[in-house]
């Protein structure tokens, strides 16, 4: 007797961003009873965040980063490029637009920044499925150039 028993089924071969409809029918010796029609929509499976996102150098107007590829996810595909963004964290004033840098390697230098400003920076892997999850950190450009430069 299957009273309050939970049943499950694994669906395979589903297509990203597609809505599927289903109905469950319970059958016993006295007949069949269908459930209401339900639906769900699949999402696009994308790359996770790049790993070991690290600041490797800073100047008054640039931040340089390195990272490792994201952990592999079955059926997602390897990154074809990366997007590094740095957005200034300035309170009480209009903030300049974020600075974006595209990279095909595992390093990038974001230039055109302002001295002594803290930036929220991120890197995301991109492939034909779109932009994946971001690795993020905050970094501050140097206030003034080091002596001797």
C-alpha positions in Angstrom: 0.0 0.0 0.0 1.5 3.3 -1.1 -0.2 5.8 1.2 1.7 9.2 1.4 4.6 7.6 -0.4 6.8 9.9 -2.4 7.6 9.0 -6.0 10.2 10.7 -8.2 11.4 10.6 -11.8 14.5 11.9 -13.4 14.0 13.7 -16.8 16.9 13.8 -19.3 17.4 15.5 -22.6 15.6 18.7 -21.6 16.3 21.9 -23.5 17.6 25.1 -21.8 15.0 27.9 -21.2 12.1 25.7 -22.2 8.8 25.4 -20.3 7.5 21.9 -19.8 4.1 20.8 -18.6 3.2 17.6 -16.8 0.3 15.9 -15.1 0.4 13.0 -12.6 -2.3 10.3 -12.6 -2.8 8.2 -9.5 -4.4 4.8 -10.3 -5.8 2.1 -7.9 -8.4 -0.5 -8.0 -11.2 2.1 -7.8 -10.0 4.1 -10.8 -7.7 7.0 -11.8 -7.4 10.5 -10.5 -5.3 13.1 -12.4 -3.6 16.0 -10.8 -3.7 19.6 -11.9 -1.4 20.4 -14.8 1.9 21.7 -13.5 4.8 23.4 -15.3 8.5 24.2 -14.9 11.0 26.1 -16.9 14.6 24.9 -17.4 17.4 27.4 -16.9 20.6 27.9 -18.8 23.4 26.0 -17.2 26.5 28.3 -17.2 30.0 28.3 -16.0 30.6 28.8 -12.3 32.9 31.5 -11.0 36.6 31.6 -12.0 38.8 30.4 -9.1 41.6 32.1 -7.2 40.7 35.6 -8.4 43.8 37.5 -7.2 45.2 41.1 -7.5 48.7 40.8 -8.9 49.6 44.5 -9.3 48.2 48.0 -8.7 49.1 51.5 -9.7 47.3 54.8 -9.4 45.3 54.2 -12.5 45.1 50.4 -12.9 44.5 47.0 -11.2 46.0 43.8 -12.6 44.3 40.4 -11.8 44.9 36.8 -12.5 42.6 33.8 -12.0 42.1 30.1 -12.8 39.3 28.7 -14.9 36.0 27.7 -13.3 35.5 24.2 -12.2 34.3 22.1 -15.2 30.6 21.5 -15.4 29.3 18.7 -17.6 27.6 19.9 -20.8 28.5 23.5 -20.3 31.7 23.8 -22.3 35.0 25.6 -21.6 35.2 29.4 -21.4 36.1 31.2 -24.7 36.9 34.5 -22.9 36.6 36.3 -19.6 35.1 39.7 -18.7 36.7 41.7 -15.9 34.7 44.6 -14.5 35.7 47.2 -11.9 33.0 49.6 -10.6 34.0 52.5 -8.4 32.6 52.5 -4.8 32.0 56.2 -4.3 29.3 57.4 -2.0 27.4 60.7 -2.3 28.5 61.5 -5.9 27.8 60.3 -9.4 29.9 57.3 -10.0 31.7 56.8 -13.3 30.6 53.9 -15.4 32.2 50.5 -14.6 35.4 49.8 -16.6 35.2 46.5 -18.5 38.1 44.5 -19.9 37.8 41.4 -22.1 40.5 38.8 -21.8 41.2 35.5 -23.5 44.0 34.6 -21.1 43.9 34.1 -17.4 45.1 37.7 -16.6 43.9 41.2 -17.3 44.9 44.8 -16.5 42.0 47.2 -16.0 43.2 50.6 -16.9 41.7 54.1 -16.8 40.9 54.0 -13.1 41.1 56.9 -10.6 43.9 57.2 -7.9 42.9 56.2 -4.3 39.5 54.9 -5.3 38.1 51.5 -4.1 36.6 49.4 -6.8 34.3 46.4 -6.7 35.9 44.1 -9.3 34.7 40.8 -10.8 35.6 38.3 -13.4 33.2 36.0 -15.2 33.8 33.2 -17.8 31.9 33.5 -21.1 31.1 30.9 -23.7 28.3 30.3 -26.2 25.9 29.8 -23.3 26.6 33.4 -22.0 28.3 34.9 -19.0 28.8 32.7 -16.0 28.9 33.4 -12.3 31.3 36.1 -11.1 34.2 35.9 -8.7 34.3 39.3 -6.9 36.6 41.3 -4.6 37.2 45.0 -3.7 40.5 46.6 -4.4 41.9 50.2 -4.1 44.2 51.9 -6.6 47.3 53.6 -5.2 46.7 57.2 -3.9 49.9 58.5 -5.4 52.7 56.9 -7.5 55.4 55.2 -5.5 58.6 57.4 -5.1 61.2 56.7 -7.7 58.7 56.3 -10.6 
